[in-house]
Amino acid sequence: MTTSNNPPLHNLYRSLGYDERLLALGAEIEASLKERFDAIDQIAEYNQMKVLHAMQKNRVSEAHFSGSTGYGYNDLGRETLEQIYADVFHAEAALVRPQITCGTHALAVALSANLRPGDELLSPVGRPYDTLEEVIGIRPSKGSLKEYGVSYAQADLKEDGSFDYEAIGRAINKKTKLATIQRSKGYATRPTLSVSAIGELVAFLKSKKPDIICMVDNCYGEFTEAIEPTDAGADLCVGSLIKNPGGGLAPCGGYIVGKEEYVEQAAFRLSAPGLGKEVGASLGLSQTLYQGFFLAPTVTAGAVKGAVFAAALYEKLGFPVFPSSKTVRHDIIQAVDLGSPEALKAFCLGIQAAAPVDSFVTPEPWAMPGYDSDVIMAAGAFIQGSSIELSADGPLKPPYTVFFQGGLTWYHAKAGILSSAQKLLEADLVGL
Ligand SMILES: *Cc1c(COP(=O)(O)O)cnc(C)c1O
């Protein structure tokens, strides 16, 4: 039911300061998206059953939630959760740890664990996510792969966003050891890759070099489709638990899932050679990581609905949006070109004002570590920096693109998006 045919809801929105015309537009857009939302719900149901089945198969019980301290030897809860991740990703092994501090850390661990001096890393999908530039050494940084003698090659996507197979073929040489494939567009305006497109790319890479390790930066992609990149031939998938797979509950952590030998290398790198997966106390976090993973399919679906709704609303308001409201989604990110710093700030103010936490603060641009321009962020999250929670961020540079994502529930995502438009309306930056 939309706001227009639900008077109490409509009145509540009105009393919270939402403009009458904006609510009408929102209701019209929501009604037009019914089929899209049904399709998103079907993916969520499929993924829910996948996760549920993995938990049943691994005979999860209360004993798995007790956690460990100190070295964390024989942590049944941790080991079983890793098996559940492996099962859901149809992979051999997984490393799922609160000691992995964020997505960048998970990616850095997976890369540095599986590359040796003299090896070359290839990105066949263009420039990687900003923070990886320092991990790789594209931008000079202490402890980068470059400092350890790992070189880097890149093949850009073609103008239309498709793979440049000729350039990729040319970039592969006898040193090429690992290809890093970023599924989500991140802070770029290229298309997000579908799992089937990743599968085609992996097949091509392996046809050129059978022993190449294909690693997918899976951040923001988990559970947006019924299959994951490991189902399409990827050797490794890597991501953050304060994005989709943590279901909004995981307070920190990351995962690396895939072929046993590559996951094992990552474990030795994360802890120490000789120790590997055997150590790493789960403290009191196990139950939360299980529960978050259990909720992740529905939480992700809410975020995807929010992204589609935002695209449709901002298209109607006359802004360029990426992807369009018609595009089938492979991640939870929605980009909108707002065209001015004022509009970017107003958008973020609206997202912030709709948050359950810190709704009263005004987001200001700042020089965030790892990024090359000032960034403005709106996040009123329960978990600091969690971007499966409703959040928006954008670099303060033309075309003043905001990257919007998350929402633990579809209703909150919707309220936040309407609130962002409300702030643009109040600042006379948009007309209705
Ligand atoms: C978020 C993200 C990362 C990095 O994750 P952090 O947790 O912010 O370190 C890497 N790649 C992509 C595509 C991302 O979206």
The ligand as an ORCA input file, in Angstrom:
! r2SCAN-3c Opt
* xyz 0 1
  C      33.212     -0.423      0.112
  C      34.037     -0.972     -0.991
  C      35.372     -1.327     -0.796
  C      36.122     -1.048      0.454
  O      35.464     -1.340      1.591
  P      35.727     -0.550      2.978
  O      34.989     -1.402      3.905
  O      35.178      0.820      2.838
  O      37.192     -0.560      3.226
  C      36.028     -1.884     -1.861
  N      35.441     -2.067     -3.050
  C      34.172     -1.725     -3.267
  C      33.557     -1.934     -4.612
  C      33.426     -1.166     -2.253
  O      32.163     -0.826     -2.471
*
